[in-house]
Amino acid sequence: MKLLLVAAAALANAAEPTFTKDIAPILHERCAHCHRPGDIGPMPLLTYDQVRPWSAAIKQSVQQRRMPPWFADPHYSKFRNDRRLTDAQIATVSAWVNAGAPKGADKDMPAPPNFTEGWSFNRPPDLVVDMPLEVRVQAKGVLDLQNYYVKVPFDKEVFVEAVELRPGNRKVVHHSIVNIVDIPEAVEPKDLLTGKKHGRIIWKLIGQAPGKGAESHWPGIAKRIKPGTYFEFNMHYTPTGKEETDRTKLGIWLSKEPIHHEVVTAMAANEVYRDGKLIARADLPNIPAGDPNWAIVGVMRVKDDITVYSMSPHMHFRGKDMQYSVKYPDGRDEVLLNVPKYNYEWQLNYEFANPPKIPAGSVITVRAHYDNSANNSRNPAPNEDVIWGQQSWNEMFVPWIEYSIDKNNLLATPRAAR
């Protein structure tokens, strides 16, 4: 707060900020990704006429740091997709609103950000894969996860430098995932359209939820897609009270340069502990009604030297906090990501600005807490025990991590040996 007051005082002695010169650059850089036509933001924030009616609400949101959404503790690691506004930017927005939100000169207006219409990157995808049918979502009730399959159209192995999963109807898509799967030849094509689960997941390609769904990888790093496999659209729908439809689509950007390492997505919780005891995921105990600080621990034992690119905590309404730390072979401990105030409404992927190298013999530990008490304003039923499951009112402990194995240098490995 002291820094904000200092910044505000400095602005008071400067020229009055205007939208075209001072505010538009901030909104274009930090807000337009979501607040543009057709995206998740409830209103576009690209032009003065779009922004002016919301100026007071914008001031309040940025001062309270509710927008842009970002929950990583700044004391640990730096992230290349950090969405936070600086203290100076918040002070500029506040001073602009306090001055009556003046427009400024048209000549000062910057060009709008360069997004391809309907996507998050500045060029169209090389391949768009539509879900194989338009799904009708019933008006009421609880839906199990639905799975729909499209055969991979490549006749040779490809690598993708970026990928995006976009819902056709955000009102009903709670979250979605595209996996790469093997399908047995005995499965009939018509069975791949029923919503039922088929095949074996090879790896996760992309996950989508509010706040995430588009990934771009570092140069020379990519995800692999093999011929003969299938895209599995794993869909979680939530009825809205009236019948809806959805046809989600997948965008793929093929790598344009040689790939030296494959990135994989996994859970940093090969082992799960409760009260110091190793337990199977199938045997996780319920979270008791009223418990404000129920704890669970996941462990990933690092067998080979790896490079970590991102981490993405996933819990539901009772999720309270999650922290990833690493213990190195020399005994040093380091926190890689700390999310002290987890918010289920925003499922963010935290991408490291300097991907950490984790040597073999290290142990990555993920600690999470859940608040199943009445103090949790998002808790739908504080008087009930919580079971583990896919629905929002159940709970999940899914600490995603993306990494590559350092020794698996694809440029040094003959293609036939891959």
C-alpha positions as CSV (number, residue, x, y, z in Angstrom):
1,M,0.0,0.0,0.0
2,K,2.9,2.4,0.8
3,L,4.3,1.8,-2.7
4,L,1.0,2.6,-4.2
5,L,0.7,5.8,-2.3
6,V,4.2,6.9,-3.4
7,A,3.3,6.0,-7.0
8,A,0.0,7.9,-6.8
9,A,1.9,10.9,-5.4
10,A,4.3,10.9,-8.2
11,L,1.5,10.7,-10.7
12,A,-0.2,13.7,-9.1
13,N,2.8,15.8,-10.1
14,A,2.8,14.4,-13.6
15,A,0.6,15.0,-16.6
16,E,-3.0,13.8,-16.2
17,P,-3.1,10.2,-17.7
18,T,-5.4,9.6,-20.7
19,F,-6.8,6.4,-22.1
20,T,-5.1,6.5,-25.5
21,K,-1.6,7.3,-24.1
22,D,-1.5,5.6,-20.7
23,I,-4.4,3.2,-20.2
24,A,-4.8,1.4,-23.5
25,P,-1.2,0.1,-23.5
26,I,-1.8,-1.5,-20.0
27,L,-5.1,-3.1,-21.0
28,H,-3.8,-4.4,-24.3
29,E,-0.8,-6.0,-22.6
30,R,-2.4,-7.4,-19.5
31,C,-6.2,-7.7,-20.2
32,A,-7.0,-8.1,-23.9
33,H,-6.1,-11.7,-24.0
34,C,-9.3,-12.5,-22.2
35,H,-11.3,-9.3,-22.7
36,R,-11.8,-9.4,-26.5
37,P,-14.8,-10.4,-28.6
38,G,-15.5,-14.1,-28.3
39,D,-13.2,-14.8,-25.4
40,I,-13.8,-15.6,-21.7
41,G,-13.9,-12.0,-20.5
42,P,-17.5,-10.7,-20.0
43,M,-16.8,-7.6,-22.0
44,P,-14.1,-6.5,-24.5
45,L,-11.6,-3.9,-23.2
46,L,-9.9,-2.8,-26.4
47,T,-11.3,0.7,-27.2
48,Y,-12.2,3.8,-25.2
49,D,-15.9,3.3,-25.8
50,Q,-15.7,-0.3,-24.5
51,V,-13.7,0.6,-21.4
52,R,-15.2,3.9,-20.3
53,P,-18.5,2.4,-18.8
54,W,-16.4,0.0,-16.7
55,S,-13.7,2.4,-15.6
56,A,-14.8,2.5,-11.9
57,A,-15.1,-1.3,-11.7
58,I,-11.7,-1.6,-13.4
59,K,-10.1,0.7,-10.8
60,Q,-11.6,-1.3,-7.9
61,S,-10.6,-4.7,-9.5
62,V,-6.9,-3.7,-10.1
63,Q,-6.6,-2.0,-6.7
64,Q,-7.8,-5.2,-5.0
65,R,-5.6,-7.2,-7.3
66,R,-8.6,-9.4,-8.3
67,M,-7.8,-8.6,-11.9
68,P,-5.8,-9.8,-13.8
69,P,-6.1,-13.1,-11.9
70,W,-2.8,-14.3,-10.5
71,F,-2.2,-16.3,-7.3
72,A,1.5,-17.3,-7.2
73,D,3.4,-16.0,-4.2
74,P,5.9,-13.5,-5.7
75,H,8.6,-14.5,-3.2
76,Y,9.2,-17.7,-5.1
77,S,10.3,-18.0,-8.7
78,K,9.5,-15.8,-11.6
79,F,7.0,-16.7,-14.3
80,R,7.0,-15.7,-18.0
81,N,3.2,-15.5,-18.0
82,D,2.9,-13.4,-14.8
83,R,-0.3,-11.3,-15.3
84,R,0.1,-8.9,-12.4
85,L,0.0,-5.2,-12.8
86,T,2.9,-3.2,-11.3
87,D,2.2,-0.7,-8.5
88,A,2.9,2.0,-11.0
89,Q,0.3,0.6,-13.5
90,I,-2.3,0.3,-10.8
91,A,-1.6,3.9,-9.7
92,T,-1.9,5.1,-13.3
93,V,-5.3,3.4,-13.7
94,S,-6.5,4.9,-10.4
95,A,-5.3,8.4,-11.3
96,W,-7.0,8.1,-14.7
97,V,-10.4,7.1,-13.2
98,N,-10.1,9.8,-10.5
99,A,-9.5,12.4,-13.2
100,G,-12.8,11.5,-14.9
101,A,-11.4,8.8,-17.3
102,P,-10.4,11.2,-20.1
103,K,-9.9,9.8,-23.6
104,G,-6.9,11.7,-24.8
105,A,-5.7,12.3,-28.4
106,D,-6.5,9.7,-31.1
107,K,-3.0,9.9,-32.4
108,D,-1.7,8.4,-29.1
109,M,-3.9,5.3,-29.4
110,P,-1.7,2.2,-29.9
111,A,-2.5,-0.5,-32.4
112,P,-4.6,-3.3,-30.9
113,P,-2.9,-6.5,-30.0
114,N,-2.3,-9.0,-32.8
115,F,-4.4,-12.0,-32.1
116,T,-5.7,-14.4,-34.7
117,E,-9.5,-14.2,-34.5
118,G,-10.8,-17.1,-32.4
119,W,-7.3,-18.0,-31.1
120,S,-4.7,-16.9,-28.6
121,F,-1.7,-16.6,-30.8
122,N,-0.7,-14.2,-33.6
123,R,-1.0,-16.7,-36.4
124,P,-3.7,-19.2,-37.4
125,P,-3.2,-22.8,-36.3
126,D,-1.8,-25.3,-38.8
127,L,-4.5,-27.7,-38.0
128,V,-8.0,-27.3,-36.5
129,V,-9.6,-30.4,-35.1
130,D,-13.3,-30.2,-34.3
131,M,-15.0,-32.5,-31.9
132,P,-16.6,-35.2,-34.1
133,L,-20.2,-34.1,-33.4
134,E,-22.2,-31.3,-31.8
135,V,-23.0,-32.5,-28.3
136,R,-26.5,-31.8,-26.8
137,V,-26.2,-31.0,-23.1
138,Q,-29.3,-31.7,-21.0
139,A,-31.0,-28.9,-19.1
140,K,-30.6,-30.4,-15.6
141,G,-29.0,-33.2,-13.7
142,V,-25.4,-34.4,-13.2
143,L,-23.4,-35.6,-16.3
144,D,-20.6,-38.0,-16.2
145,L,-17.4,-37.1,-18.1
146,Q,-18.0,-37.5,-21.9
147,N,-15.3,-38.7,-24.3
148,Y,-15.3,-38.3,-28.0
149,Y,-12.6,-39.4,-30.5
150,V,-11.0,-38.1,-33.7
151,K,-8.2,-40.1,-35.4
152,V,-4.9,-38.2,-35.7
153,P,-4.7,-37.2,-39.4
154,F,-0.9,-37.4,-39.6
155,D,0.9,-40.3,-41.4
156,K,4.2,-39.6,-39.6
157,E,5.3,-38.4,-36.2
158,V,4.9,-34.6,-35.6
159,F,5.8,-32.2,-32.9
160,V,3.7,-29.2,-31.8
161,E,5.1,-25.9,-30.5
162,A,1.7,-24.6,-29.4
163,V,-1.7,-26.0,-28.8
164,E,-5.1,-24.5,-27.8
165,L,-8.4,-26.1,-26.7
166,R,-11.4,-23.7,-27.1
167,P,-14.9,-24.5,-25.9
168,G,-17.7,-24.0,-28.4
169,N,-20.0,-23.0,-25.5
170,R,-18.3,-21.7,-22.4
171,K,-21.6,-21.7,-20.5
172,V,-21.7,-25.5,-20.3
173,V,-18.0,-26.5,-20.6
174,H,-16.8,-26.8,-17.0
175,H,-13.4,-28.0,-18.2
176,S,-12.0,-30.1,-21.0
177,I,-8.9,-32.1,-21.8
178,V,-7.5,-33.5,-25.0
179,N,-5.4,-36.7,-24.5
180,I,-3.5,-38.7,-27.1
181,V,-4.8,-42.3,-26.9
182,D,-4.5,-45.7,-28.4
183,I,-7.8,-47.3,-29.6
184,P,-8.0,-51.1,-30.1
185,E,-8.9,-52.1,-33.6
186,A,-12.0,-54.0,-32.3
187,V,-13.7,-50.7,-31.3
188,E,-16.3,-49.8,-33.8
189,P,-16.1,-46.2,-35.2
190,K,-19.7,-45.6,-34.1
191,D,-18.8,-46.4,-30.5
192,L,-16.3,-43.5,-30.5
193,L,-19.2,-41.0,-30.7
194,T,-21.2,-42.3,-27.7
195,G,-19.4,-40.4,-25.0
196,K,-18.1,-43.6,-23.4
197,K,-14.4,-44.1,-22.5
198,H,-12.3,-46.1,-24.9
199,G,-8.6,-46.9,-25.3
200,R,-5.5,-46.2,-23.3
201,I,-4.2,-42.7,-22.6
202,I,-0.6,-42.3,-23.9
203,W,-0.2,-38.7,-22.6
204,K,-2.1,-35.5,-22.0
205,L,-1.9,-32.9,-24.8
206,I,-3.7,-29.9,-23.3
207,G,-6.2,-29.0,-20.6
208,Q,-8.7,-26.2,-20.6
209,A,-10.4,-24.5,-17.7
210,P,-11.1,-20.8,-16.8
211,G,-7.8,-19.1,-17.0
212,K,-5.9,-21.6,-19.2
213,G,-6.3,-23.7,-22.3
214,A,-3.5,-22.3,-24.6
215,E,0.1,-23.4,-24.3
216,S,3.2,-22.3,-26.3
217,H,6.5,-24.1,-25.6
218,W,10.0,-22.9,-25.5
219,P,12.1,-23.0,-28.8
220,G,13.2,-26.5,-29.4
221,I,10.7,-27.9,-26.9
222,A,7.4,-29.5,-28.1
223,K,4.8,-32.1,-27.6
224,R,4.7,-35.2,-29.7
225,I,1.8,-36.7,-31.7
226,K,2.1,-40.1,-33.2
227,P,0.3,-41.4,-36.3
228,G,-2.3,-44.1,-35.7
229,T,-3.4,-42.6,-32.4
230,Y,-6.6,-40.6,-31.6
231,F,-7.4,-37.3,-30.0
232,E,-9.6,-37.9,-27.0
233,F,-11.9,-34.9,-26.2
234,N,-12.6,-35.5,-22.5
235,M,-15.5,-33.2,-21.7
236,H,-17.0,-32.1,-18.3
237,Y,-20.3,-30.4,-18.9
238,T,-22.5,-28.6,-16.4
239,P,-26.2,-28.1,-17.2
240,T,-27.4,-24.5,-17.1
241,G,-31.1,-25.0,-16.7
242,K,-31.9,-25.2,-20.4
243,E,-30.7,-27.5,-23.2
244,E,-27.5,-26.3,-24.7
245,T,-25.1,-27.5,-27.4
246,D,-21.3,-27.5,-27.7
247,R,-18.7,-28.4,-30.2
248,T,-15.2,-27.8,-28.8
249,K,-12.3,-27.4,-31.1
250,L,-8.5,-28.0,-30.9
251,G,-5.9,-25.8,-32.6
252,I,-2.4,-27.1,-33.3
253,W,0.7,-25.1,-34.3
254,L,3.3,-27.4,-35.8
255,S,6.9,-26.8,-34.8
256,K,8.9,-24.9,-37.4
257,E,12.4,-25.7,-36.1
258,P,14.3,-28.8,-35.0
259,I,13.1,-30.2,-31.7
260,H,15.7,-31.3,-29.1
261,H,13.4,-32.3,-26.2
262,E,9.9,-33.5,-25.8
263,V,7.8,-32.0,-23.0
264,V,5.4,-34.2,-21.1
265,T,2.5,-33.4,-18.7
266,A,2.2,-35.5,-15.6
267,M,1.1,-35.3,-12.0
268,A,3.8,-34.5,-9.4
269,A,2.2,-37.0,-7.0
270,N,3.3,-40.6,-7.8
271,E,3.0,-41.1,-4.1
272,V,0.3,-39.7,-1.8
273,Y,0.6,-39.3,1.9
274,R,-1.9,-38.4,4.6
275,D,-0.7,-37.9,8.2
276,G,2.7,-39.2,7.1
277,K,1.3,-42.5,5.9
278,L,1.5,-43.6,2.2
279,I,-2.0,-44.3,0.8
280,A,-3.5,-45.3,-2.5
281,R,-5.5,-42.8,-4.4
282,A,-8.4,-45.1,-4.3
283,D,-8.3,-45.1,-0.5
284,L,-8.2,-41.4,0.1
285,P,-10.3,-40.6,3.1
286,N,-13.2,-38.2,2.9
287,I,-12.6,-34.6,4.0
288,P,-14.6,-34.2,7.2
289,A,-17.4,-31.7,7.5
290,G,-16.2,-28.4,9.1
291,D,-12.5,-29.1,8.8
292,P,-10.8,-25.8,7.9
293,N,-7.3,-27.1,7.1
294,W,-7.4,-30.7,5.9
295,A,-3.9,-31.6,4.5
296,I,-2.6,-34.0,1.9
297,V,0.9,-34.5,0.4
298,G,2.1,-35.7,-3.0
299,V,5.6,-36.8,-3.8
300,M,7.4,-37.2,-7.1
301,R,10.8,-38.9,-7.0
302,V,13.0,-37.6,-9.8
303,K,14.8,-40.5,-11.4
304,D,16.6,-38.6,-14.2
305,D,17.8,-35.0,-14.6
306,I,14.8,-33.0,-15.8
307,T,13.9,-29.4,-16.8
308,V,10.6,-28.1,-15.5
309,Y,8.6,-25.7,-17.6
310,S,5.3,-25.1,-15.7
311,M,3.2,-26.2,-12.8
312,S,-0.6,-26.1,-12.5
313,P,-2.5,-26.8,-9.3
314,H,-6.0,-28.3,-9.6
315,M,-8.5,-28.6,-6.7
316,H,-12.2,-27.8,-6.4
317,F,-14.4,-25.6,-4.1
318,R,-12.6,-26.6,-0.9
319,G,-9.1,-26.1,-2.3
320,K,-7.3,-23.7,0.0
321,D,-3.6,-23.6,-0.9
322,M,-0.9,-25.7,-2.8
323,Q,2.9,-25.5,-2.7
324,Y,5.4,-27.3,-4.8
325,S,8.9,-27.6,-3.3
326,V,12.1,-29.6,-4.2
327,K,14.7,-31.2,-2.0
328,Y,17.9,-31.6,-3.9
329,P,20.4,-34.5,-3.4
330,D,22.7,-32.2,-1.4
331,G,19.9,-31.6,1.1
332,R,18.9,-28.1,0.0
333,D,15.2,-27.2,0.0
334,E,13.6,-24.8,-2.5
335,V,10.0,-23.7,-3.0
336,L,9.3,-23.6,-6.8
337,L,5.6,-22.5,-6.6
338,N,3.4,-21.3,-3.8
339,V,-0.3,-20.6,-4.2
340,P,-1.4,-19.5,-0.8
341,K,-4.9,-18.5,-1.8
342,Y,-6.1,-21.0,-4.3
343,N,-9.1,-19.8,-6.3
344,Y,-11.1,-22.6,-8.1
345,E,-12.7,-20.1,-10.4
346,W,-9.3,-19.6,-12.1
347,Q,-7.3,-22.7,-13.1
348,L,-3.9,-21.1,-14.0
349,N,-0.8,-22.6,-15.5
350,Y,2.4,-21.0,-14.0
351,E,5.1,-21.0,-16.6
352,F,8.7,-20.5,-15.3
353,A,10.6,-17.6,-16.8
354,N,13.8,-19.6,-16.2
355,P,12.9,-23.3,-16.3
356,P,14.6,-24.9,-13.3
357,K,16.9,-27.9,-13.7
358,I,16.1,-30.6,-11.2
359,P,18.8,-33.3,-10.9
360,A,18.2,-37.0,-10.5
361,G,17.8,-38.0,-6.9
362,S,15.7,-34.9,-6.0
363,V,12.3,-35.2,-4.5
364,I,9.5,-32.9,-5.5
365,T,6.9,-32.5,-2.7
366,V,3.4,-31.0,-3.2
367,R,1.5,-29.9,0.0
368,A,-2.1,-28.9,-0.3
369,H,-4.8,-27.9,2.2
370,Y,-8.6,-27.9,1.9
371,D,-11.2,-25.8,3.8
372,N,-14.4,-27.6,4.3
373,S,-15.7,-25.2,6.9
374,A,-18.4,-22.5,6.8
375,N,-15.5,-19.9,6.7
376,N,-15.0,-20.9,3.1
377,S,-17.4,-18.7,1.1
378,R,-17.2,-21.0,-1.9
379,N,-18.1,-24.1,0.1
380,P,-21.5,-25.5,-1.2
381,A,-22.0,-27.8,1.8
382,P,-19.8,-27.2,4.9
383,N,-21.9,-29.6,6.9
384,E,-21.1,-32.6,4.7
385,D,-18.1,-34.8,4.3
386,V,-16.4,-34.4,0.9
387,I,-15.7,-37.4,-1.3
388,W,-13.1,-37.5,-4.2
389,G,-14.5,-37.3,-7.7
390,Q,-14.9,-35.3,-10.9
391,Q,-17.8,-33.1,-10.0
392,S,-17.2,-29.6,-8.6
393,W,-18.7,-30.4,-5.3
394,N,-16.4,-33.4,-4.9
395,E,-12.7,-32.8,-4.5
396,M,-9.5,-33.5,-6.5
397,F,-5.8,-33.3,-5.8
398,V,-4.1,-32.9,-9.2
399,P,-0.7,-31.1,-9.1
400,W,0.2,-30.9,-12.8
401,I,3.8,-30.5,-13.9
402,E,5.3,-30.1,-17.3
403,Y,8.9,-31.2,-17.9
404,S,11.4,-32.8,-20.2
405,I,14.0,-35.5,-19.5
406,D,17.4,-33.9,-20.1
407,K,19.2,-37.1,-21.4
408,N,16.4,-37.7,-24.1
409,N,17.9,-35.4,-26.7
410,L,16.0,-36.0,-29.8
411,L,18.6,-34.5,-32.1
412,A,21.1,-37.0,-30.8
413,T,18.7,-40.0,-31.1
414,P,18.1,-41.7,-34.4
415,R,14.4,-41.5,-35.4
416,A,14.2,-45.3,-35.6
417,A,15.2,-45.6,-31.9
418,R,12.5,-43.2,-30.6
